[in-house]
Each structure stands twice: as structure tokens, then as C-alpha cells.
Amino acid sequence: MLLRRALYSILLSATVSLAVAATPAQVSTFFRAVQMDDARTVKTMLGAQVDPNDTNPIGGEPPLVLALREGSMEVFRTLLEHPGTRVDTPAINGNTALMMAAFKGNRPAAEALIAKGAAINRPGWTPLHYAAAAGDDAIAGLLLEHGAKIDALSPRASGSYTPLMLAAREGKEETALFLLKHGADPRLKNGEGLTAAQIAARAEHPSLAKALTR
């Protein structure tokens, strides 16, 4: 880690400049700073050199999503405070910052994003799907409190899964029961015609499959 930071410092001093338009080197420096949780460099470059909603040429993630994936919370807060940051800018794969916060179990980040107006519901994959897959009841509950659709369907090309079905597939029994308690419909079927119980059984989670058939 120390070697990584030393190399990063050398690269940083070589690429940061006062240019108005971002060069490829500056873009690379900016996204390295996001990964390294270097809030000072990120703050310096935002607006003057880099758009806070640009996507990383490597990986296709906007800064907010990348910061959450890497656990760069100082940078996350810096980005969130910037007036030009759009909290729902998606990555190339469709992931939003709130979806990443849900998957990572980062409740403070999820709360901060919701306070900034991040979308709870959206077509296809939703933050609740990610919370269910991760088995995070706390974030699932937070999303439901803010109006998350409990039986939202993932894209048809991805199997038309509800959050309950994902919890079943991943063997997240407590989360599956939590979703049931809050009104998830266990009778719904995915694109293959399978219920959550059948999905759990196929994924070799027999106790969960049994619980979902009661």
C-alpha cells in the first residue's frame, strides 16, 4: 500500500496542471485520486479540469460509483458536496451510486444519496435488488421506507427477478424473510417460470426454499 501511494504521488505531480480542458492524463489522474481517496486532488480538479459526471475510460464508472466501490468515503463526500454532481449518473453497466451503496452495505452513503434525491425506483435493476442480493436488511428497510417497489422486476434479459428472488438465489434467508414480512409476493415467477422457493431449491438452499413455501 505504501509503495502504491508513493507511485501515485509521483504520477500526480507529473500530470496535474492548470489546463481548462481535461487531457487524457488529467482524467487518468482524477480517477486514480478517486480510487486512492485523495479528496484534496479531486476537489482541486473538479469543475476546472474534470466534470464530476464523466465516466472513467477504464471500467465506465462515474466518480460517485467508483468512490463507493473502492470505499473512498472522503472523495464520496467531496463529490456529493459539489454542486455539479448528478447523483443518478449511471455507470456503463447501469449501476448508480445508490445501487453501489446498497450492494456494499454502506448505509451512511445510502442515506446521504437519498437525502440528495437519488432515485429509489428505476426501470430494471433497482437499489433494492442489490440490497437483497447482499443480504442487507438495514438498507432494504431504508429503501422500503422511502418507497422502493418491493416486487420490482429486473430486466427481462436478466431473468425478470424480484428482490425476493435474488435473496433466495443468494441464500440470504434473513433478508428473504424480511422482504416477505414487508409484503414481497412469493408467488411471482421469473423469466424461467420459477418462484422464489424454486429458485432457492435450485441454488441448494433447502431451508430457505422450505421457508418460502409456508
DRENPA-3360 file (N, C-alpha, C; in nm, 2 decimals, always signed):
BEGIN
1 = MLLRRALY = +0.08/-0.12/+0.00/+0.00/+0.00/+0.00/+0.09/+0.13/+0.00 ~ +0.20/+0.12/+0.08/+0.29/+0.24/+0.08/+0.35/+0.26/-0.05 ~ +0.39/+0.16/-0.12/+0.45/+0.17/-0.25/+0.35/+0.22/-0.35 ~ +0.23/+0.17/-0.34/+0.12/+0.22/-0.43/+0.10/+0.37/-0.41 ~ +0.10/+0.42/-0.29/+0.08/+0.56/-0.26/+0.20/+0.64/-0.31 ~ +0.32/+0.59/-0.29/+0.44/+0.66/-0.34/+0.44/+0.68/-0.49 ~ +0.41/+0.57/-0.56/+0.40/+0.58/-0.71/+0.29/+0.67/-0.75 ~ +0.18/+0.67/-0.68/+0.07/+0.76/-0.71/+0.11/+0.90/-0.69;
9 = SILLSATV = +0.18/+0.94/-0.59/+0.23/+1.08/-0.57/+0.32/+1.12/-0.68 ~ +0.41/+1.04/-0.73/+0.49/+1.07/-0.84/+0.41/+1.10/-0.97 ~ +0.32/+1.01/-0.99/+0.23/+1.03/-1.11/+0.15/+1.16/-1.10 ~ +0.10/+1.19/-0.98/+0.02/+1.30/-0.96/+0.09/+1.43/-0.99 ~ +0.21/+1.44/-0.94/+0.29/+1.57/-0.96/+0.33/+1.59/-1.10 ~ +0.33/+1.48/-1.18/+0.36/+1.49/-1.32/+0.25/+1.52/-1.41 ~ +0.12/+1.51/-1.36/+0.01/+1.52/-1.45/-0.09/+1.63/-1.41 ~ -0.09/+1.68/-1.29/-0.19/+1.79/-1.25/-0.13/+1.92/-1.31;
17 = SLAVAATP = -0.22/+1.99/-1.38/-0.18/+2.12/-1.43/-0.30/+2.21/-1.42 ~ -0.29/+2.33/-1.48/-0.40/+2.43/-1.47/-0.48/+2.44/-1.60 ~ -0.47/+2.34/-1.68/-0.54/+2.34/-1.81/-0.69/+2.35/-1.78 ~ -0.76/+2.41/-1.87/-0.91/+2.43/-1.86/-0.98/+2.30/-1.90 ~ -0.94/+2.24/-2.01/-1.00/+2.12/-2.06/-0.92/+2.00/-2.02 ~ -0.99/+1.90/-1.98/-0.92/+1.78/-1.92/-0.85/+1.71/-2.04 ~ -0.72/+1.68/-2.02/-0.65/+1.59/-2.11/-0.66/+1.45/-2.06 ~ -0.63/+1.35/-2.15/-0.64/+1.21/-2.10/-0.56/+1.19/-1.97;
25 = AQVSTFFR = -0.44/+1.25/-1.96/-0.36/+1.23/-1.84/-0.43/+1.29/-1.72 ~ -0.50/+1.40/-1.73/-0.57/+1.46/-1.62/-0.69/+1.37/-1.58 ~ -0.76/+1.32/-1.68/-0.87/+1.23/-1.65/-0.82/+1.11/-1.57 ~ -0.71/+1.05/-1.62/-0.65/+0.94/-1.55/-0.61/+0.97/-1.41 ~ -0.55/+1.09/-1.39/-0.51/+1.13/-1.26/-0.63/+1.15/-1.17 ~ -0.73/+1.21/-1.22/-0.85/+1.23/-1.14/-0.91/+1.10/-1.09 ~ -0.92/+1.00/-1.18/-0.99/+0.88/-1.14/-0.89/+0.79/-1.05 ~ -0.76/+0.81/-1.06/-0.67/+0.75/-0.96/-0.69/+0.81/-0.83;
33 = AVQMDDAR = -0.71/+0.95/-0.82/-0.73/+1.02/-0.70/-0.86/+0.97/-0.63 ~ -0.96/+0.94/-0.71/-1.09/+0.88/-0.66/-1.06/+0.75/-0.59 ~ -0.99/+0.66/-0.66/-0.96/+0.53/-0.61/-0.88/+0.54/-0.48 ~ -0.78/+0.63/-0.48/-0.69/+0.64/-0.36/-0.75/+0.73/-0.25 ~ -0.88/+0.77/-0.26/-0.95/+0.85/-0.16/-0.87/+0.98/-0.14 ~ -0.81/+1.04/-0.24/-0.74/+1.17/-0.24/-0.84/+1.28/-0.26 ~ -0.91/+1.32/-0.16/-1.01/+1.42/-0.17/-0.95/+1.56/-0.21 ~ -0.83/+1.59/-0.17/-0.77/+1.72/-0.20/-0.75/+1.73/-0.35;
41 = TVKTMLGA = -0.70/+1.63/-0.41/-0.68/+1.64/-0.56/-0.81/+1.64/-0.63 ~ -0.90/+1.56/-0.59/-1.03/+1.56/-0.65/-1.10/+1.69/-0.65 ~ -1.09/+1.76/-0.53/-1.16/+1.89/-0.51/-1.09/+1.99/-0.60 ~ -0.96/+1.98/-0.61/-0.88/+2.08/-0.70/-0.92/+2.06/-0.85 ~ -0.94/+1.94/-0.89/-0.96/+1.92/-1.03/-1.11/+1.93/-1.07 ~ -1.20/+1.91/-0.98/-1.34/+1.92/-1.01/-1.38/+2.05/-1.07 ~ -1.45/+2.05/-1.18/-1.50/+2.17/-1.24/-1.40/+2.24/-1.33 ~ -1.28/+2.27/-1.27/-1.18/+2.34/-1.35/-1.12/+2.25/-1.46;
49 = QVDPNDTN = -1.11/+2.12/-1.43/-1.04/+2.03/-1.52/-1.13/+1.91/-1.56 ~ -1.21/+1.86/-1.46/-1.29/+1.73/-1.48/-1.43/+1.75/-1.45 ~ -1.52/+1.70/-1.53/-1.66/+1.70/-1.50/-1.69/+1.60/-1.40 ~ -1.77/+1.63/-1.29/-1.79/+1.53/-1.18/-1.88/+1.41/-1.23 ~ -1.94/+1.43/-1.35/-2.03/+1.32/-1.40/-1.96/+1.24/-1.52 ~ -1.84/+1.27/-1.55/-1.77/+1.19/-1.65/-1.75/+1.05/-1.61 ~ -1.74/+0.96/-1.70/-1.72/+0.82/-1.67/-1.57/+0.79/-1.69 ~ -1.52/+0.70/-1.61/-1.39/+0.65/-1.62/-1.37/+0.57/-1.75;
57 = PIGGEPPL = -1.27/+0.61/-1.83/-1.25/+0.53/-1.95/-1.22/+0.39/-1.92 ~ -1.16/+0.36/-1.80/-1.14/+0.22/-1.76/-1.25/+0.18/-1.67 ~ -1.34/+0.10/-1.71/-1.44/+0.05/-1.62/-1.58/+0.12/-1.65 ~ -1.58/+0.24/-1.70/-1.70/+0.30/-1.73/-1.79/+0.35/-1.62 ~ -1.72/+0.38/-1.50/-1.80/+0.42/-1.39/-1.78/+0.57/-1.36 ~ -1.89/+0.64/-1.33/-1.87/+0.78/-1.29/-1.80/+0.79/-1.15 ~ -1.75/+0.91/-1.11/-1.67/+0.92/-0.99/-1.75/+0.87/-0.86 ~ -1.88/+0.90/-0.85/-1.95/+0.86/-0.73/-1.96/+0.71/-0.71;
65 = VLALREGS = -1.98/+0.64/-0.82/-1.99/+0.49/-0.82/-1.86/+0.43/-0.79 ~ -1.75/+0.48/-0.85/-1.62/+0.43/-0.83/-1.58/+0.45/-0.69 ~ -1.61/+0.57/-0.63/-1.57/+0.60/-0.49/-1.63/+0.50/-0.40 ~ -1.76/+0.47/-0.42/-1.83/+0.38/-0.33/-1.77/+0.24/-0.35 ~ -1.75/+0.20/-0.47/-1.69/+0.06/-0.49/-1.56/+0.05/-0.42 ~ -1.48/+0.15/-0.42/-1.34/+0.15/-0.36/-1.34/+0.18/-0.22 ~ -1.45/+0.23/-0.16/-1.46/+0.27/-0.02/-1.39/+0.40/+0.00 ~ -1.39/+0.49/-0.10/-1.32/+0.62/-0.09/-1.42/+0.72/-0.03;
73 = MEVFRTLL = -1.44/+0.72/+0.10/-1.55/+0.80/+0.15/-1.52/+0.95/+0.16 ~ -1.40/+0.99/+0.18/-1.37/+1.13/+0.18/-1.40/+1.19/+0.04 ~ -1.36/+1.12/-0.07/-1.39/+1.16/-0.20/-1.54/+1.15/-0.23 ~ -1.61/+1.05/-0.18/-1.75/+1.05/-0.19/-1.82/+1.17/-0.14 ~ -1.78/+1.21/-0.02/-1.84/+1.33/+0.04/-1.80/+1.46/-0.04 ~ -1.68/+1.46/-0.09/-1.64/+1.58/-0.17/-1.72/+1.59/-0.30 ~ -1.74/+1.47/-0.36/-1.83/+1.47/-0.48/-1.97/+1.51/-0.45 ~ -2.02/+1.46/-0.34/-2.16/+1.48/-0.31/-2.19/+1.63/-0.28;
81 = EHPGTRVD = -2.09/+1.70/-0.23/-2.10/+1.84/-0.19/-2.08/+1.93/-0.32 ~ -2.03/+1.88/-0.42/-2.01/+1.96/-0.54/-2.14/+1.99/-0.61 ~ -2.17/+2.11/-0.64/-2.30/+2.15/-0.70/-2.33/+2.09/-0.84 ~ -2.22/+2.05/-0.91/-2.24/+1.99/-1.04/-2.26/+1.84/-1.04 ~ -2.25/+1.78/-0.93/-2.26/+1.63/-0.93/-2.40/+1.59/-0.94 ~ -2.43/+1.50/-1.04/-2.57/+1.44/-1.05/-2.56/+1.30/-0.99 ~ -2.64/+1.28/-0.89/-2.63/+1.16/-0.81/-2.67/+1.03/-0.88 ~ -2.75/+1.05/-0.98/-2.80/+0.93/-1.05/-2.73/+0.90/-1.19;
89 = TPAINGNT = -2.62/+0.97/-1.21/-2.54/+0.93/-1.33/-2.50/+0.79/-1.33 ~ -2.54/+0.71/-1.42/-2.51/+0.56/-1.42/-2.38/+0.53/-1.48 ~ -2.33/+0.41/-1.43/-2.21/+0.36/-1.50/-2.25/+0.30/-1.63 ~ -2.16/+0.25/-1.71/-2.19/+0.20/-1.84/-2.27/+0.07/-1.83 ~ -2.26/+0.00/-1.71/-2.34/-0.12/-1.69/-2.48/-0.09/-1.62 ~ -2.51/+0.04/-1.60/-2.63/+0.08/-1.54/-2.63/+0.10/-1.40 ~ -2.53/+0.07/-1.33/-2.52/+0.09/-1.18/-2.52/+0.24/-1.15 ~ -2.60/+0.27/-1.05/-2.60/+0.41/-0.99/-2.52/+0.40/-0.86;
97 = ALMMAAFK = -2.50/+0.52/-0.81/-2.43/+0.53/-0.68/-2.51/+0.47/-0.57 ~ -2.65/+0.49/-0.57/-2.73/+0.43/-0.46/-2.73/+0.27/-0.48 ~ -2.73/+0.22/-0.60/-2.72/+0.08/-0.61/-2.59/+0.02/-0.56 ~ -2.48/+0.09/-0.58/-2.35/+0.05/-0.53/-2.35/+0.06/-0.38 ~ -2.40/+0.17/-0.32/-2.41/+0.18/-0.18/-2.49/+0.06/-0.11 ~ -2.60/+0.03/-0.18/-2.68/-0.08/-0.13/-2.60/-0.21/-0.14 ~ -2.53/-0.24/-0.24/-2.46/-0.36/-0.26/-2.35/-0.37/-0.16 ~ -2.28/-0.26/-0.13/-2.17/-0.26/-0.04/-2.21/-0.25/+0.11;
105 = GNRPAAEA = -2.34/-0.23/+0.13/-2.39/-0.22/+0.27/-2.35/-0.09/+0.34 ~ -2.34/+0.01/+0.26/-2.29/+0.14/+0.31/-2.41/+0.23/+0.34 ~ -2.47/+0.21/+0.46/-2.59/+0.28/+0.49/-2.57/+0.44/+0.50 ~ -2.46/+0.49/+0.56/-2.44/+0.63/+0.56/-2.44/+0.69/+0.42 ~ -2.38/+0.62/+0.32/-2.38/+0.67/+0.19/-2.52/+0.66/+0.13 ~ -2.59/+0.55/+0.15/-2.72/+0.54/+0.10/-2.81/+0.65/+0.15 ~ -2.80/+0.68/+0.28/-2.88/+0.79/+0.34/-2.85/+0.92/+0.28 ~ -2.72/+0.95/+0.26/-2.68/+1.08/+0.20/-2.73/+1.09/+0.06;
113 = LIAKGAAI = -2.72/+0.98/-0.02/-2.77/+0.99/-0.15/-2.92/+1.01/-0.16 ~ -2.99/+0.94/-0.07/-3.14/+0.96/-0.07/-3.17/+1.10/-0.03 ~ -3.10/+1.16/+0.06/-3.12/+1.30/+0.10/-3.10/+1.40/-0.01 ~ -3.01/+1.36/-0.11/-2.98/+1.44/-0.23/-3.08/+1.41/-0.34 ~ -3.17/+1.32/-0.32/-3.27/+1.29/-0.42/-3.24/+1.18/-0.51 ~ -3.15/+1.09/-0.47/-3.12/+0.97/-0.56/-3.25/+0.89/-0.58 ~ -3.26/+0.84/-0.70/-3.38/+0.76/-0.74/-3.38/+0.62/-0.67 ~ -3.49/+0.60/-0.60/-3.51/+0.47/-0.53/-3.56/+0.37/-0.63;
121 = NRPGWTPL = -3.65/+0.41/-0.72/-3.71/+0.32/-0.82/-3.66/+0.36/-0.96 ~ -3.64/+0.26/-1.04/-3.59/+0.29/-1.18/-3.62/+0.17/-1.26 ~ -3.63/+0.18/-1.39/-3.66/+0.06/-1.48/-3.54/-0.04/-1.46 ~ -3.58/-0.17/-1.46/-3.48/-0.27/-1.45/-3.43/-0.29/-1.31 ~ -3.29/-0.31/-1.30/-3.23/-0.33/-1.16/-3.25/-0.21/-1.08 ~ -3.28/-0.23/-0.95/-3.30/-0.12/-0.85/-3.21/-0.14/-0.73 ~ -3.19/-0.03/-0.66/-3.11/-0.05/-0.53/-3.16/-0.16/-0.44 ~ -3.29/-0.18/-0.44/-3.35/-0.29/-0.35/-3.30/-0.43/-0.40;
129 = HYAAAAGD = -3.29/-0.45/-0.53/-3.23/-0.57/-0.58/-3.09/-0.60/-0.52 ~ -3.01/-0.49/-0.52/-2.87/-0.50/-0.47/-2.87/-0.52/-0.32 ~ -2.95/-0.46/-0.25/-2.96/-0.48/-0.10/-3.00/-0.62/-0.07 ~ -3.09/-0.67/-0.15/-3.14/-0.81/-0.13/-3.03/-0.91/-0.16 ~ -2.96/-0.89/-0.27/-2.85/-0.98/-0.31/-2.74/-0.98/-0.21 ~ -2.72/-0.86/-0.15/-2.61/-0.85/-0.05/-2.66/-0.90/+0.09 ~ -2.79/-0.92/+0.11/-2.84/-0.96/+0.24/-2.84/-0.86/+0.34 ~ -2.86/-0.73/+0.30/-2.86/-0.62/+0.39/-3.00/-0.57/+0.43;
137 = DAIAGLLL = -3.05/-0.62/+0.54/-3.19/-0.59/+0.58/-3.20/-0.44/+0.61 ~ -3.09/-0.38/+0.67/-3.10/-0.24/+0.71/-3.12/-0.15/+0.59 ~ -3.04/-0.17/+0.49/-3.06/-0.09/+0.37/-3.19/-0.12/+0.30 ~ -3.22/-0.25/+0.29/-3.35/-0.28/+0.23/-3.46/-0.21/+0.30 ~ -3.46/-0.21/+0.44/-3.56/-0.14/+0.51/-3.56/+0.01/+0.48 ~ -3.44/+0.07/+0.47/-3.43/+0.21/+0.44/-3.49/+0.24/+0.31 ~ -3.47/+0.16/+0.21/-3.52/+0.18/+0.07/-3.67/+0.17/+0.07 ~ -3.72/+0.07/+0.15/-3.87/+0.05/+0.16/-3.94/+0.17/+0.22;
145 = EHGAKIDA = -3.87/+0.22/+0.33/-3.92/+0.34/+0.39/-3.94/+0.46/+0.30 ~ -3.85/+0.46/+0.20/-3.86/+0.57/+0.10/-3.93/+0.53/-0.03 ~ -4.01/+0.43/-0.02/-4.10/+0.40/-0.14/-4.05/+0.30/-0.24 ~ -3.95/+0.22/-0.20/-3.90/+0.12/-0.30/-4.01/+0.02/-0.33 ~ -4.02/-0.02/-0.46/-4.12/-0.12/-0.50/-4.06/-0.25/-0.47 ~ -4.13/-0.32/-0.38/-4.08/-0.44/-0.32/-4.07/-0.56/-0.42 ~ -4.16/-0.56/-0.53/-4.16/-0.66/-0.63/-4.11/-0.61/-0.76 ~ -4.02/-0.52/-0.76/-3.97/-0.47/-0.89/-3.90/-0.58/-0.96;
153 = LSPRASGS = -3.92/-0.58/-1.09/-3.86/-0.68/-1.18/-3.73/-0.63/-1.25 ~ -3.63/-0.72/-1.24/-3.51/-0.69/-1.31/-3.53/-0.70/-1.46 ~ -3.44/-0.65/-1.55/-3.47/-0.66/-1.69/-3.50/-0.80/-1.74 ~ -3.58/-0.81/-1.84/-3.62/-0.94/-1.90/-3.50/-1.02/-1.94 ~ -3.40/-0.95/-2.00/-3.28/-1.02/-2.04/-3.20/-1.08/-1.93 ~ -3.22/-1.02/-1.81/-3.15/-1.07/-1.69/-3.23/-1.17/-1.60 ~ -3.35/-1.21/-1.66/-3.43/-1.31/-1.59/-3.55/-1.27/-1.52 ~ -3.58/-1.14/-1.52/-3.70/-1.09/-1.45/-3.71/-1.14/-1.31;
161 = YTPLMLAA = -3.61/-1.10/-1.23/-3.60/-1.13/-1.09/-3.66/-1.02/-1.00 ~ -3.73/-1.06/-0.90/-3.77/-0.96/-0.79/-3.66/-0.96/-0.69 ~ -3.65/-0.86/-0.60/-3.56/-0.87/-0.49/-3.57/-0.99/-0.41 ~ -3.69/-1.04/-0.38/-3.70/-1.17/-0.31/-3.64/-1.28/-0.38 ~ -3.65/-1.29/-0.51/-3.59/-1.40/-0.58/-3.44/-1.39/-0.57 ~ -3.38/-1.27/-0.58/-3.24/-1.26/-0.56/-3.19/-1.31/-0.43 ~ -3.26/-1.26/-0.32/-3.23/-1.31/-0.19/-3.23/-1.46/-0.18 ~ -3.33/-1.52/-0.25/-3.35/-1.67/-0.25/-3.23/-1.73/-0.32;
169 = REGKEETA = -3.19/-1.68/-0.43/-3.08/-1.73/-0.51/-2.95/-1.73/-0.44 ~ -2.93/-1.62/-0.37/-2.80/-1.60/-0.29/-2.80/-1.66/-0.16 ~ -2.91/-1.72/-0.12/-2.92/-1.79/+0.01/-2.93/-1.69/+0.13 ~ -2.98/-1.57/+0.11/-2.99/-1.47/+0.22/-3.13/-1.49/+0.29 ~ -3.13/-1.59/+0.38/-3.26/-1.63/+0.44/-3.32/-1.52/+0.52 ~ -3.24/-1.45/+0.60/-3.30/-1.34/+0.69/-3.36/-1.23/+0.60 ~ -3.29/-1.20/+0.50/-3.34/-1.09/+0.41/-3.46/-1.14/+0.33 ~ -3.46/-1.26/+0.29/-3.58/-1.31/+0.22/-3.70/-1.31/+0.31;
177 = LFLLKHGA = -3.69/-1.35/+0.44/-3.80/-1.34/+0.53/-3.83/-1.20/+0.57 ~ -3.74/-1.11/+0.57/-3.76/-0.97/+0.59/-3.85/-0.91/+0.48 ~ -3.82/-0.95/+0.36/-3.89/-0.90/+0.24/-4.03/-0.96/+0.24 ~ -4.04/-1.08/+0.28/-4.18/-1.15/+0.29/-4.26/-1.07/+0.39 ~ -4.20/-1.04/+0.51/-4.27/-0.97/+0.61/-4.32/-0.84/+0.57 ~ -4.25/-0.77/+0.48/-4.29/-0.64/+0.43/-4.37/-0.65/+0.30 ~ -4.42/-0.76/+0.26/-4.51/-0.77/+0.15/-4.47/-0.83/+0.02 ~ -4.35/-0.88/+0.02/-4.30/-0.94/-0.11/-4.39/-1.06/-0.14;
185 = DPRLKNGE = -4.42/-1.07/-0.27/-4.51/-1.18/-0.32/-4.43/-1.30/-0.36 ~ -4.44/-1.41/-0.28/-4.36/-1.53/-0.31/-4.42/-1.61/-0.43 ~ -4.53/-1.57/-0.48/-4.60/-1.65/-0.58/-4.55/-1.60/-0.72 ~ -4.49/-1.49/-0.73/-4.44/-1.44/-0.86/-4.34/-1.53/-0.92 ~ -4.33/-1.53/-1.05/-4.23/-1.62/-1.12/-4.14/-1.54/-1.21 ~ -4.02/-1.59/-1.22/-3.92/-1.52/-1.30/-3.93/-1.55/-1.45 ~ -3.84/-1.51/-1.53/-3.85/-1.54/-1.67/-3.85/-1.69/-1.71 ~ -3.80/-1.77/-1.62/-3.80/-1.91/-1.64/-3.92/-1.98/-1.58;
193 = GLTAAQIA = -4.01/-1.90/-1.52/-4.13/-1.96/-1.46/-4.11/-2.02/-1.32 ~ -4.00/-1.97/-1.26/-3.97/-2.02/-1.12/-4.01/-1.92/-1.01 ~ -4.06/-1.97/-0.91/-4.09/-1.89/-0.79/-3.96/-1.87/-0.71 ~ -3.97/-1.79/-0.61/-3.85/-1.77/-0.52/-3.82/-1.90/-0.45 ~ -3.92/-1.97/-0.41/-3.89/-2.10/-0.34/-3.82/-2.20/-0.43 ~ -3.86/-2.20/-0.56/-3.80/-2.29/-0.66/-3.66/-2.25/-0.69 ~ -3.64/-2.12/-0.69/-3.50/-2.06/-0.72/-3.41/-2.10/-0.60 ~ -3.46/-2.09/-0.48/-3.38/-2.12/-0.36/-3.34/-2.27/-0.37;
201 = ARAEHPSL = -3.44/-2.36/-0.40/-3.41/-2.50/-0.41/-3.31/-2.53/-0.52 ~ -3.32/-2.47/-0.63/-3.23/-2.50/-0.74/-3.08/-2.45/-0.70 ~ -3.08/-2.34/-0.62/-2.95/-2.29/-0.57/-2.90/-2.37/-0.45 ~ -2.97/-2.48/-0.41/-2.93/-2.56/-0.30/-2.93/-2.49/-0.17 ~ -3.04/-2.42/-0.14/-3.07/-2.36/-0.02/-3.21/-2.42/+0.03 ~ -3.20/-2.54/+0.08/-3.33/-2.61/+0.11/-3.41/-2.55/+0.22 ~ -3.34/-2.51/+0.33/-3.42/-2.45/+0.44/-3.49/-2.32/+0.40 ~ -3.42/-2.24/+0.31/-3.49/-2.12/+0.26/-3.60/-2.15/+0.17;
209 = AKALTR = -3.58/-2.25/+0.08/-3.69/-2.30/+0.00/-3.81/-2.34/+0.08 ~ -3.79/-2.41/+0.18/-3.90/-2.45/+0.27/-3.97/-2.34/+0.34 ~ -3.89/-2.24/+0.38/-3.95/-2.12/+0.45/-4.03/-2.04/+0.35 ~ -3.99/-2.04/+0.22/-4.07/-1.96/+0.13/-4.19/-2.03/+0.08 ~ -4.21/-2.16/+0.11/-4.33/-2.23/+0.07/-4.44/-2.24/+0.18 ~ -4.41/-2.18/+0.30/-4.50/-2.19/+0.41/-4.62/-2.10/+0.38;
% end
